[in-house]
């Protein structure tokens, strides 16, 4: 059975997965278009981090970075090569969405790549209601980035998409 739980991004196996994630990001996108966080950045206050494990074996990870009191950004969604196609990313995303709702967040954002390598991620997010939006929270237009958002509440629907309040 797959178990999703809070974890530390500094755990040895998680660090290896995050290192692989960063290597893939730099291999598929220009350096100035890579916005993935390393294990130390993912340990910062305001970031929640989860892993998916089965019998102790790491299958994937995901994080939620608070932008302000009502908005957050999904970061570092990644599954191991062996876990791909098993629904692990869907389970991780469901956990992130549950946590966001439990904390009364009104809107989520994310940035992902435009290259074919990122097509499965874009499809996952679209299946869960995320839509394309303008850059947010300091991001700028970039031909290598796709920005997406999801309103979690009626107030989130009323907020100007792509312009998180920085309060």
JOZICOR-V329859 format. One record per residue. N is the residue number from 1. RES is the residue in one letter. PHI is phi in radians with two decimals (* if undefined). NEAR is the number of other C-alpha atoms within 8 Angstrom. Layout:
# JOZICOR-V329859
N/RES/PHI/NEAR ; N/RES/PHI/NEAR
This chain:
# JOZICOR-V329859
1/X/*/4 ; 2/X/-1.48/8 ; 3/X/-2.07/7 ; 4/X/-1.81/11 ; 5/X/-2.66/7 ; 6/X/-1.00/8 ; 7/X/-2.67/8 ; 8/X/-1.80/9 ; 9/X/-1.24/12 ; 10/X/-1.66/9 ; 11/X/-1.06/8 ; 12/X/-0.92/6 ; 13/X/-1.21/7 ; 14/X/-1.21/12 ; 15/X/-1.01/11 ; 16/X/-1.09/8 ; 17/X/-1.13/11 ; 18/X/-1.17/13 ; 19/X/-1.11/9 ; 20/X/-1.09/8 ; 21/X/-1.02/11 ; 22/X/-1.09/11 ; 23/X/-1.06/8 ; 24/X/-1.13/8 ; 25/X/-1.09/10 ; 26/X/-1.23/10 ; 27/X/-1.36/7 ; 28/X/-1.91/8 ; 29/X/-2.41/11 ; 30/X/-1.05/9 ; 31/X/-0.94/6 ; 32/X/-1.33/5 ; 33/X/-1.88/9 ; 34/X/-1.63/9 ; 35/X/-2.07/6 ; 36/X/-1.20/9 ; 37/X/-1.76/10 ; 38/X/-1.47/9 ; 39/X/-1.06/10 ; 40/X/-1.25/9 ; 41/X/-1.13/7 ; 42/X/-1.27/11 ; 43/X/-1.58/10 ; 44/X/-1.20/7 ; 45/X/-1.03/4 ; 46/X/1.52/6 ; 47/X/-2.08/11 ; 48/X/-1.73/8 ; 49/X/-2.37/13 ; 50/X/-2.26/13 ; 51/X/-2.17/14 ; 52/X/-1.88/14 ; 53/X/-2.37/12 ; 54/X/-2.34/10 ; 55/X/0.91/6 ; 56/X/1.51/5 ; 57/X/-1.40/6 ; 58/X/-1.20/11 ; 59/X/-1.96/13 ; 60/X/3.10/16 ; 61/X/-2.64/14 ; 62/X/-2.87/15 ; 63/X/-2.45/14 ; 64/X/-2.30/12 ; 65/X/-1.84/11 ; 66/X/-1.17/10 ; 67/X/-1.67/11 ; 68/X/-2.89/10 ; 69/X/-1.21/7 ; 70/X/-2.21/9 ; 71/X/-2.35/13 ; 72/X/-2.59/14 ; 73/X/-2.11/11 ; 74/X/-1.36/14 ; 75/X/-2.30/11 ; 76/X/0.92/11 ; 77/X/-1.29/11 ; 78/X/-2.70/11 ; 79/X/-2.06/11 ; 80/X/-1.21/10 ; 81/X/-1.00/5 ; 82/X/-1.19/5 ; 83/X/-1.62/10 ; 84/X/-1.11/9 ; 85/X/1.50/5 ; 86/X/-1.84/5 ; 87/X/1.51/7 ; 88/X/-1.13/14 ; 89/X/-1.08/11 ; 90/X/-1.12/8 ; 91/X/-1.14/9 ; 92/X/-1.11/16 ; 93/X/-1.08/9 ; 94/X/-1.05/8 ; 95/X/-1.15/9 ; 96/X/-1.06/12 ; 97/X/-1.11/8 ; 98/X/-1.07/8 ; 99/X/-1.08/8 ; 100/X/-1.06/10 ; 101/X/-1.18/10 ; 102/X/-1.09/7 ; 103/X/-1.71/6 ; 104/X/1.00/7 ; 105/X/-1.23/14 ; 106/X/-1.78/13 ; 107/X/-2.65/14 ; 108/X/-2.00/13 ; 109/X/-2.28/13 ; 110/X/-2.78/10 ; 111/X/-2.20/10 ; 112/X/-2.47/10 ; 113/X/-1.52/10 ; 114/X/-1.63/10 ; 115/X/-1.16/9 ; 116/X/-1.01/5 ; 117/X/-0.92/7 ; 118/X/-1.63/10 ; 119/X/-0.99/9 ; 120/X/-1.05/7 ; 121/X/-1.15/8 ; 122/X/-1.05/9 ; 123/X/-1.14/8 ; 124/X/-1.00/10 ; 125/X/-1.13/10 ; 126/X/-1.08/9 ; 127/X/-1.06/7 ; 128/X/-1.76/6 ; 129/X/1.66/7 ; 130/X/-1.22/10 ; 131/X/-2.22/9 ; 132/X/-1.13/8 ; 133/X/-2.50/9 ; 134/X/-1.21/10 ; 135/X/-0.98/11 ; 136/X/-2.38/11 ; 137/X/0.79/9 ; 138/X/1.61/5 ; 139/X/-1.19/6 ; 140/X/-2.18/6 ; 141/X/-0.93/7 ; 142/X/-2.67/7 ; 143/X/-1.11/6 ; 144/X/-1.74/10 ; 145/X/-2.13/11 ; 146/X/-2.05/11 ; 147/X/-1.89/13 ; 148/X/-2.36/12 ; 149/X/-2.53/14 ; 150/X/-2.51/10 ; 151/X/-1.41/11 ; 152/X/-1.77/11 ; 153/X/-2.61/9 ; 154/X/-1.00/8 ; 155/X/-1.12/8 ; 156/X/-1.11/10 ; 157/X/-1.15/10 ; 158/X/-1.39/6 ; 159/X/-1.18/8 ; 160/X/-1.16/7 ; 161/X/-1.08/8 ; 162/X/1.41/10 ; 163/X/-2.24/10 ; 164/X/-1.00/12 ; 165/X/-1.12/5 ; 166/X/-1.56/6 ; 167/X/-1.28/4
